Amino acid sequence: MADPSAPSKKAARVFDLNAMVAQARSGAQERSHVDWSNEIEKAKEENELRIAEMKLKADQAAKQMQKTTMNNAASNDDDDDDDFGPSISLATTSNADNEDEPSGDDDDDDEDDDNQNPSETTGGDADRLDDDEQPFFPVTHEVELKHGTKTVSCLTIDSKGERLISGGFDYELKMWDFHDMDKSIQSSRAISPCESHQLRSIEFSPASDMLVIASGNCQGKVISRDGRNVYECVRGDMYIIDMQKTKGHVATLNRACWNPKDFNEFMTCSDDGTVRLWSLVRRTEHVTCIKTKSEQGKKTAATTCTYNTYHTHVSQNEYLITAGCDDGSIQIWDRRRPFVNVTYMNRRAHENDTSITSLRWSHDGRNLASRATDHTIKLWDIRNFKQPLSEYKDLHNRFSMTDVTFSPDDRFLITGTSTQKKTDDNARDPTNVGAIYFFNRENLAQPEGQIQVSETASVIKTLWHPKLNQIMCTTSNGLIKIFYDPICSRQGALLFAHREERQKKANDYFINMNIINPHALPMYRQERIRNLSVIRKKNRQDPVKSKRPDLPISGAGSGGRIGVHGGTLSSYIVKNIALQKPPAQKEDSRAILLSYQEKCEKDPFWVAPAYKANQPTPIFASSTEDTHQKKDDDDDMGPLWKKQKT
């Protein structure tokens, strides 16, 4: 019988695994059962209200900024603007004339506006900005960066808008970090990546971690963001006629650009008539070589090239590679097909024998803009590639790097103009200045506006950053100008425009001290000799220092030592014969022989005694004249029957 006081055993607990799984599944379904349609509608309404409020605030700020700018320009009391140049009233977002003119329907309009929702009002403002009103460009203020004294031919900025890179004909590449700059406007670093070659094209990679450079050399180069060498393209063989057989370019590069989707691929074009695709993975040679040919089938130089778009989300025309040539033609290839034949081509895109300086696809991938040295800008649609959609002339261009750029919202195009040589005819021409022109994408017949950059210098590169909303350009006199608006722009030039210069500390100064006694420095100091007797005893014990010098030897050398001079036969001959100095006056050998004539006649020894018995009297040969006379007589006595030659 079991003891009741003893502790009882606990029974094992049994779990129903299937019931637990079913319970967990039902609970998860209940928690995940949410009506997302209502949540999405609420989020859309909140976003629309927020956007409407932001647009209203932006319109009010633009109106206020316009009034302030006009008043300050009239009174000349704006001190802040004087630091960066005059304010430029190019275009505004509001119509001041409509505000000033009274209207009889104001009361009705006010009543209608009171009954409208904020979102509907904002939509009307947006339509007004898109259709009727003149656009507002961020050009009210400007900052000037000094690159050098020569032409600035390259300009690029990273995707975040933190670092600006410029390069020019002075072989230097300069880096401008906006976060570290102040009013002194000094570059953070300057390097010469291609030694003594002019820089023609620089572009940031899509990830903003590398730069591709095209210079006057035939080898493209890729460097890191901080200037370290990453990759250098292979040089081609200039003695090979077929450019497809060589591994790289053999002539000057004109343009280099990154693939917007494959971060390891970039493209270069050159005067050797080829467009080559390169990869950072395959570094021994190019990946693909595309030949650009003229109408006669001969090679023509490729002056510019570009991928289809700089935005990876666009699927239209995403496989197209575009190149512009120095014969005025635009050639386009599809990467899904062999590069032997051109997919789209227009031989008469620009005037014959004029170089195309820039090609740029729109952000939506539908249109292509071109700029050339025939002083025109054109907009194309490859679906009807024979005729441009619109064009504008009389935009002087004399630089092969002048480009065209789309605005961030894809509504406008901007490009720079070059100055002409000053003559009596164009001395007072207002268009003979370096300026930036703004065009509406829908119609290039008339510019939307322009801004003068310099009276004597040309505008080459233009750039409109989407995040900063700032316009940047380079000039032919070594300047970089950044245009911005304090209300609409962000960061960039706003970070350093009003930042005071950092005060220098005592450690920042370096004083050049004159060294009077260089031997007093520690590197020249010698140890002081304290006891000579101890040093001499140590030297005596050293077998090398205490060894007696070898005595000179006489005669031939022995034991690996060379004998004294003259101890051998050869040295004796050299000493007594070869090294003897010639006499001061050269002796006459004929006079020496004639001095023995009397002695030989009196006492002959060699020749005369041999003929003394049989020829006591010497017989000499006749003169040469007699011999020639006799020979002539023998020639006259030839056979009479022989016919003489006539």
C-alpha positions in Angstrom: 0.0 0.0 0.0 1.4 3.3 -0.9 2.2 5.9 1.6 -0.2 8.9 1.4 2.4 11.2 2.8 4.9 10.5 0.0 5.0 13.1 -2.8 2.9 12.2 -5.9 4.4 12.0 -9.4 3.5 14.8 -11.9 1.9 13.6 -15.0 3.4 14.7 -18.4 1.4 17.5 -20.1 0.1 16.6 -23.5 0.0 19.3 -26.3 -2.2 19.1 -29.3 0.0 20.4 -32.1 -2.7 20.6 -34.7 -5.0 22.6 -32.5 -2.2 25.1 -31.7 -1.3 25.6 -35.4 -5.0 26.1 -36.2 -5.4 28.6 -33.4 -2.3 30.6 -34.5 -3.5 30.6 -38.1 -6.9 32.0 -37.2 -5.4 34.6 -35.0 -3.0 35.8 -37.7 -5.8 36.0 -40.2 -7.8 38.2 -37.8 -4.9 40.5 -37.2 -4.0 40.8 -40.9 -7.6 41.4 -41.9 -7.4 45.2 -42.5 -9.4 47.3 -45.0 -6.4 48.7 -46.9 -8.5 50.5 -49.4 -9.7 53.0 -46.8 -6.1 53.4 -45.5 -4.8 54.1 -49.0 -7.6 56.7 -49.7 -6.8 58.5 -46.4 -3.1 58.6 -47.2 -3.8 60.0 -50.7 -6.0 62.7 -49.2 -3.4 63.7 -46.7 -0.7 63.8 -49.3 -2.9 66.0 -51.6 -3.6 68.4 -48.8 0.1 68.6 -47.8 1.1 69.2 -51.4 -1.6 71.9 -51.8 -0.3 73.7 -48.7 3.3 73.6 -49.9 2.3 75.0 -53.3 0.4 77.8 -51.8 3.3 78.7 -49.5 5.7 78.6 -52.5 3.5 80.9 -54.6 3.2 83.4 -51.7 7.0 83.3 -51.1 7.7 83.8 -54.9 5.3 86.8 -55.0 6.9 88.3 -51.9 10.4 87.7 -53.3 9.5 89.3 -56.6 8.1 92.5 -54.9 11.2 92.7 -52.6 13.6 92.3 -55.6 11.9 94.9 -57.6 11.9 97.4 -54.8 15.5 96.8 -53.9 16.5 97.1 -57.6 14.8 100.5 -57.7 16.3 101.9 -54.5 19.7 100.2 -54.8 19.6 99.4 -51.1 20.0 95.6 -51.2 23.4 94.9 -49.6 23.2 91.2 -49.6 22.8 90.9 -53.3 25.8 93.1 -54.0 28.1 90.3 -52.7 27.1 87.9 -55.5 26.1 90.2 -58.3 22.9 92.0 -59.3 19.5 90.3 -59.0 18.1 89.1 -62.3 14.3 89.3 -62.8 14.0 86.8 -65.5 10.6 85.3 -65.0 8.1 85.0 -62.2 5.4 82.6 -61.1 2.7 85.3 -60.8 1.3 87.9 -63.1 1.7 91.3 -61.5 -0.3 93.0 -64.2 -3.4 90.9 -63.4 -3.0 91.7 -59.7 -2.9 95.5 -60.3 -5.7 95.7 -62.8 -9.2 96.0 -61.3 -11.9 93.7 -62.6 -15.6 93.9 -62.4 -16.0 90.2 -61.5 -13.8 90.3 -58.5 -16.7 89.8 -56.1 -18.0 86.8 -58.0 -14.6 85.3 -58.2 -14.1 85.7 -54.4 -17.4 84.0 -53.8 -16.4 81.1 -56.1 -13.0 80.8 -54.4 -14.6 80.6 -51.0 -16.7 77.7 -52.1 -13.8 75.8 -53.6 -11.7 73.2 -51.7 -8.0 73.8 -51.1 -7.1 70.9 -53.3 -9.1 72.4 -56.2 -7.5 75.8 -55.7 -4.1 74.2 -55.9 -4.9 72.3 -59.0 -5.9 75.6 -60.7 -2.6 77.2 -59.7 -0.7 74.3 -61.1 -2.6 74.6 -64.4 -1.9 78.3 -64.4 1.8 77.7 -64.0 2.0 75.0 -66.6 0.0 76.7 -69.3 -0.3 80.5 -69.1 2.3 82.0 -66.9 6.0 82.5 -67.6 8.1 80.0 -65.6 10.2 80.9 -62.7 13.9 80.0 -63.0 16.3 80.0 -60.1 18.6 82.8 -61.3 17.9 85.6 -58.8 21.4 85.2 -57.2 24.8 84.0 -58.4 28.1 82.8 -57.0 31.4 82.9 -58.9 34.0 80.2 -58.5 37.5 80.8 -59.9 38.9 77.7 -61.6 41.8 79.3 -63.3 42.6 81.5 -66.3 42.0 79.1 -69.2 38.8 77.6 -70.6 36.8 75.4 -68.2 35.6 72.6 -70.5 34.2 70.0 -68.0 31.6 70.2 -65.3 29.8 67.5 -63.3 28.3 67.1 -59.8 27.3 64.1 -57.8 23.7 63.0 -57.3 23.5 64.4 -53.8 24.8 67.8 -54.8 27.7 67.8 -52.3 30.8 67.9 -54.6 31.3 69.8 -57.8 34.1 68.7 -60.2 35.5 71.0 -62.9 38.3 70.6 -65.4 39.7 72.6 -68.2 42.5 73.4 -70.7 45.0 74.0 -67.9 45.2 70.1 -67.3 43.8 70.5 -63.8 40.8 68.8 -62.2 39.4 70.7 -59.2 37.0 69.5 -56.5 34.6 71.8 -54.7 33.0 70.6 -51.5 30.1 72.8 -50.7 29.9 71.6 -47.0 33.5 72.8 -46.4 33.5 76.0 -48.4 33.0 79.6 -47.1 33.0 83.1 -48.6 36.6 82.7 -49.7 35.4 80.1 -52.2 38.5 77.9 -52.4 38.6 74.5 -54.0 39.3 71.6 -51.6 41.7 69.8 -54.0 43.4 70.1 -57.4 45.0 67.2 -59.3 46.3 66.6 -62.9 44.9 63.1 -63.8 46.1 63.2 -67.4 49.4 65.0 -67.1 49.8 67.4 -70.0 46.5 66.7 -71.8 43.5 68.9 -71.9 40.4 67.6 -70.1 37.4 67.3 -72.5 34.8 65.4 -70.6 34.2 64.4 -66.9 31.2 62.6 -65.5 30.2 61.1 -62.2 29.1 57.5 -62.1 25.4 56.8 -61.2 26.6 55.8 -57.7 28.8 59.0 -57.4 31.8 56.9 -56.3 33.9 57.2 -59.5 34.7 59.6 -62.3 35.3 58.8 -66.0 37.6 61.3 -67.8 38.1 61.9 -71.5 41.2 64.0 -72.3 43.2 64.9 -75.4 44.9 61.5 -75.0 43.6 58.4 -76.6 43.2 56.6 -73.3 40.2 57.1 -71.1 40.7 57.0 -67.3 38.6 56.1 -64.3 39.4 57.6 -61.0 37.8 57.3 -57.6 35.8 60.1 -55.9 38.9 61.3 -54.1 41.2 61.2 -57.2 42.9 57.7 -56.9 43.5 55.8 -60.2 41.1 52.9 -60.7 41.4 52.0 -64.4 43.0 53.2 -67.6 41.8 52.1 -71.0 44.1 50.2 -73.3 45.9 52.1 -76.0 45.2 50.9 -79.6 47.7 50.1 -82.3 47.9 53.1 -84.6 49.4 51.0 -87.5 46.3 48.8 -87.8 43.8 50.1 -90.4 40.8 48.2 -89.2 39.7 49.8 -86.0 37.8 46.7 -85.1 41.0 44.7 -84.7 42.7 47.0 -82.3 42.0 46.9 -78.5 41.6 50.7 -77.9 41.4 54.1 -79.4 44.2 55.6 -81.4 43.1 59.2 -81.6 41.9 62.0 -79.3 38.9 61.3 -77.1 35.9 63.6 -77.3 33.4 62.3 -74.8 33.0 59.7 -72.0 29.8 58.8 -70.2 28.5 56.1 -67.8 25.9 53.5 -68.4 23.0 54.5 -66.2 22.0 50.9 -65.4 25.3 49.0 -65.5 27.6 50.8 -63.0 30.7 48.9 -64.3 30.2 50.0 -68.0 31.1 53.3 -69.7 31.4 54.6 -73.2 33.9 56.7 -75.1 34.1 58.2 -78.6 37.1 59.4 -80.5 38.4 61.1 -83.6 39.4 57.6 -84.9 35.8 57.0 -86.0 34.8 54.6 -83.3 32.5 54.4 -80.2 33.8 51.9 -77.7 32.1 50.3 -74.7 34.4 49.5 -71.7 33.9 47.4 -68.5 35.7 47.6 -65.2 35.5 43.8 -65.0 37.1 43.1 -68.4 40.1 45.4 -68.4 42.3 43.9 -71.2 40.4 45.4 -74.1 37.1 47.1 -75.0 33.9 45.2 -74.8 32.3 46.4 -78.0 33.6 48.6 -80.9 31.1 50.6 -83.0 32.2 52.3 -86.2 30.8 55.6 -87.3 30.8 56.0 -91.1 30.1 58.8 -93.5 27.7 58.8 -96.4 30.5 57.6 -98.7 31.2 54.6 -96.4 34.4 56.1 -94.9 35.1 56.6 -91.3 34.0 59.9 -89.7 35.0 61.2 -86.3 32.5 60.7 -83.4 32.3 64.0 -81.6 29.8 63.1 -78.9 27.9 60.0 -77.6 25.3 59.3 -75.0 23.1 56.5 -73.6 19.4 56.6 -74.0 18.6 58.2 -70.6 20.0 59.0 -67.2 17.1 57.6 -65.3 16.8 53.8 -64.8 13.1 53.7 -64.4 12.4 54.7 -68.0 11.8 51.7 -70.3 11.2 53.5 -73.5 14.3 53.5 -75.8 16.3 52.0 -73.1 18.6 50.0 -75.4 19.7 52.9 -77.6 23.2 54.2 -78.0 23.5 57.5 -79.8 26.5 59.2 -81.4 27.0 62.5 -83.2 29.6 62.9 -85.9 31.7 65.7 -87.4 29.8 65.5 -90.7 26.5 66.7 -89.0 24.9 63.2 -88.8 23.2 61.5 -85.8 23.5 57.7 -85.7 21.7 55.5 -83.2 22.2 51.7 -82.6 20.0 49.2 -80.7 22.0 47.0 -78.3 19.7 44.1 -78.9 20.9 44.0 -82.5 24.4 43.7 -84.1 26.2 47.0 -84.3 27.1 46.4 -88.0 24.1 48.4 -89.2 22.6 51.6 -87.8 19.1 51.4 -86.4 18.2 55.1 -86.8 20.2 57.6 -88.7 19.8 61.1 -90.1 22.6 62.3 -92.4 21.3 65.8 -92.6 20.5 66.4 -88.9 22.8 69.5 -89.0 24.6 71.2 -91.7 27.3 69.2 -93.5 30.8 69.4 -92.2 29.6 70.8 -88.8 30.4 69.0 -85.6 27.6 67.9 -83.2 28.8 69.1 -79.8 26.1 67.6 -77.5 23.3 65.0 -77.5 20.9 64.7 -74.6 17.9 62.4 -74.2 14.9 63.8 -72.2 14.2 62.2 -68.8 11.1 60.5 -70.2 13.1 58.9 -73.0 10.9 60.3 -75.8 12.9 63.2 -77.4 16.5 63.8 -78.2 18.1 67.3 -78.1 21.1 68.2 -80.2 23.5 71.1 -80.3 26.1 71.7 -83.1 28.6 74.2 -84.4 26.1 75.3 -87.1 24.7 77.6 -84.3 21.4 75.7 -83.9 19.6 73.7 -81.3 17.1 71.0 -82.4 14.7 68.6 -80.8 14.0 65.2 -82.4 11.6 62.3 -82.1 13.1 59.1 -83.5 9.7 57.9 -84.6 9.9 60.6 -87.2 13.6 61.1 -87.5 13.8 62.9 -90.8 12.5 66.3 -89.6 13.1 67.9 -86.2 10.1 68.7 -84.0 11.4 72.2 -83.6 14.6 74.2 -83.8 16.2 77.6 -83.1 19.0 79.3 -84.9 21.5 82.1 -84.3 23.0 80.5 -81.1 26.7 81.1 -81.8 28.8 78.1 -80.9 32.5 77.8 -81.5 33.5 75.2 -78.8 33.3 71.5 -79.4 32.1 70.9 -75.7 29.1 73.2 -75.7 26.2 71.1 -74.5 22.4 71.2 -74.0 20.5 70.2 -70.8 17.0 69.4 -69.9 15.4 70.9 -66.8 14.6 68.5 -63.9 10.9 68.6 -64.7 11.6 67.9 -68.5 9.7 71.1 -69.5 12.7 73.3 -70.6 16.1 73.1 -72.3 19.1 75.3 -71.5 22.2 75.9 -73.5 25.1 78.4 -73.6 26.3 80.7 -76.4 29.8 81.7 -77.5 31.1 85.2 -78.2 32.3 86.3 -81.6 35.4 88.3 -82.4 34.7 92.0 -81.8 34.5 94.0 -85.0 33.0 97.3 -86.1 29.9 95.5 -87.3 29.0 93.6 -84.1 30.6 95.9 -81.5 27.1 97.1 -80.4 25.3 93.8 -81.0 23.5 92.8 -77.7 23.5 89.1 -78.7 27.3 89.0 -79.0 27.8 88.0 -75.3 28.1 84.7 -73.4 24.6 83.9 -72.2 22.3 81.0 -71.1 19.1 80.6 -73.1 16.0 78.9 -71.8 13.6 77.1 -74.3 10.3 75.5 -73.8 10.4 71.9 -74.9 7.1 72.1 -76.7 8.3 74.9 -79.0 11.9 76.1 -79.6 10.9 78.9 -82.0 11.2 81.5 -79.3 13.3 81.4 -76.1 11.5 81.6 -72.8 14.3 83.8 -71.4 18.0 84.4 -71.3 20.5 85.5 -68.7 23.8 87.2 -69.5 26.8 85.5 -68.0 29.8 87.4 -69.4 30.3 90.1 -72.0 33.7 88.8 -73.3 33.7 85.1 -72.4 31.7 82.2 -73.9 29.4 79.8 -72.0 30.4 76.2 -72.6 29.0 73.7 -70.1 25.5 74.1 -68.5 24.0 71.9 -65.7 20.7 72.0 -63.8 20.8 69.9 -60.7 17.4 68.3 -59.8 17.9 68.2 -56.0 19.6 71.6 -55.5 17.4 73.4 -58.2 20.5 75.4 -59.1 21.9 76.2 -62.6 25.7 75.9 -63.1 27.8 76.9 -66.1 31.4 77.3 -67.1 33.0 80.0 -69.2 36.1 80.4 -71.5 37.9 82.7 -69.0 38.2 80.2 -66.3 35.1 80.9 -64.2 32.3 78.7 -62.9 29.0 80.4 -62.1 26.2 79.0 -59.9 22.7 80.6 -60.2 20.2 80.0 -57.4 17.1 81.3 -55.7 17.1 81.5 -51.9 13.4 80.4 -51.7 13.3 77.6 -54.3 16.9 76.3 -54.2 18.3 74.0 -51.5 21.8 73.6 -50.1 24.6 73.8 -52.7 25.6 77.5 -53.0 23.3 78.4 -50.1 25.7 76.5 -47.7 28.7 78.7 -48.3 27.3 81.9 -49.8 26.9 83.6 -46.4 29.3 81.5 -44.3 32.1 83.5 -42.7 35.7 82.6 -43.3 37.3 80.5 -40.6 39.7 82.4 -38.4 43.2 81.2 -38.7 45.0 80.0 -35.7 48.6 80.3 -34.7 49.3 76.7 -35.9 48.1 77.6 -39.4 51.0 80.0 -40.0 54.4 78.7 -41.1 57.4 80.9 -40.4 60.5 80.4 -42.6 63.4 80.6 -40.1 66.9 81.3 -41.4 69.4 78.5 -40.3 72.6 80.3 -39.4 74.6 77.2 -38.3 73.4 74.1 -40.0 76.0 71.9 -38.3 74.4 72.7 -34.9 71.4 70.6 -35.8 71.1 67.1 -34.2 71.5 65.4 -37.6 74.9 66.9 -38.0 76.1 66.7 -34.4 79.0 64.4 -33.6 79.9 62.8 -30.3 82.5 64.5 -28.3 85.9 62.7 -27.9 86.5 62.4 -24.2 89.6 60.1 -23.8 92.0 59.6 -26.8 94.1 56.9 -25.1 91.2 54.6 -24.6 90.2 55.0 -28.3 93.7 54.3 -29.4 93.9 51.1 -27.4 90.7 49.9 -28.9 91.9 50.7 -32.4 95.1 48.8 -31.7 93.1 45.7 -30.9 91.1 46.0 -34.2 92.9 43.9 -36.8 91.6 46.1 -39.6 92.5 49.5 -38.2 95.9 48.3 -36.8 97.1 46.6 -40.0 100.3 47.9 -41.5 100.0 49.1 -45.1 101.5 46.8 -47.7 105.0 47.6 -49.0 105.4 48.4 -52.7 106.6 45.5 -54.8 109.2 45.6 -57.5 109.0 43.6 -60.7 106.0 41.5 -61.7 103.1 41.3 -59.3 102.3 38.3 -57.1 99.6 37.2 -54.8 96.9 39.1 -56.6 98.8 42.4 -56.5 99.8 44.3 -59.6 103.5 45.0 -60.1 104.9 48.5 -60.3 104.8 50.3 -63.6 107.4 49.0 -66.0 107.9 45.6 -64.3 106.7 43.6 -67.4 107.6 43.7 -71.1 104.3 45.3 -72.1 104.5 47.9 -69.4 108.1 48.6 -70.5 107.1 49.1 -74.1 104.2 51.3 -73.1 106.5 53.4 -70.9 109.5 53.8 -73.3 107.8 53.7 -76.7 104.1 54.3 -76.7 104.2 57.0 -74.1 107.1 58.9 -75.6 106.1 62.4 -76.7 106.5 63.2 -80.4 109.2 65.7 -81.3 108.2 69.3 -81.3 108.9 69.7 -85.1 108.1 67.0 -87.6 111.3 65.7 -89.3 111.5 65.8 -93.1 112.2 62.2 -94.4 113.3 63.4 -97.8 115.9 65.7 -96.3 117.2 62.8 -94.2 117.6 60.5 -97.2 119.4 63.2 -99.2 121.9 63.7 -96.4 123.3 60.2 -97.2 123.7 60.9 -100.9 127.4 62.0 -100.8 128.3 59.1 -98.5 126.8 56.6 -100.9 128.5 58.0 -103.9 131.9 57.9 -102.3 131.6 54.5 -100.6 128.7 52.5 -102.2 127.9 49.4 -100.2 124.6 47.8 -101.3 123.5 48.2 -105.0 126.6 49.6 -106.9 129.0 46.7 -106.1 126.7 44.2 -107.6 126.8 45.8 -111.1 130.5 46.7 -110.9 131.7 43.8 -113.1 129.1 43.4 -115.8 127.6 46.9 -115.9 130.1 49.5 -114.8 128.3 52.3 -116.6 124.6 52.6 -115.5 122.0 52.6 -118.3 118.8 54.5 -117.4 115.4 54.1 -119.0 114.2 56.6 -121.6 111.8 59.4 -120.6 108.1 59.0 -120.6 107.7 61.4 -123.5 109.7 59.2 -125.8 107.6 56.1 -124.8 104.3 57.8 -125.6 105.7 59.1 -128.9 106.8 55.6 -130.0 103.4 54.1 -129.0 101.6 56.7 -131.2 103.8 55.8 -134.2 103.0 52.1 -133.8 99.3 52.9 -133.9 99.7 54.8 -137.2 101.3 51.8 -138.9 98.2 49.6 -138.8 97.0 47.5 -141.8 95.9 49.5 -144.8 93.2 47.1 -145.8 91.3 47.6 -142.5 88.3 49.9 -142.8 88.4 52.7 -140.3 85.4 53.4 -138.1 83.4 56.5 -138.9 
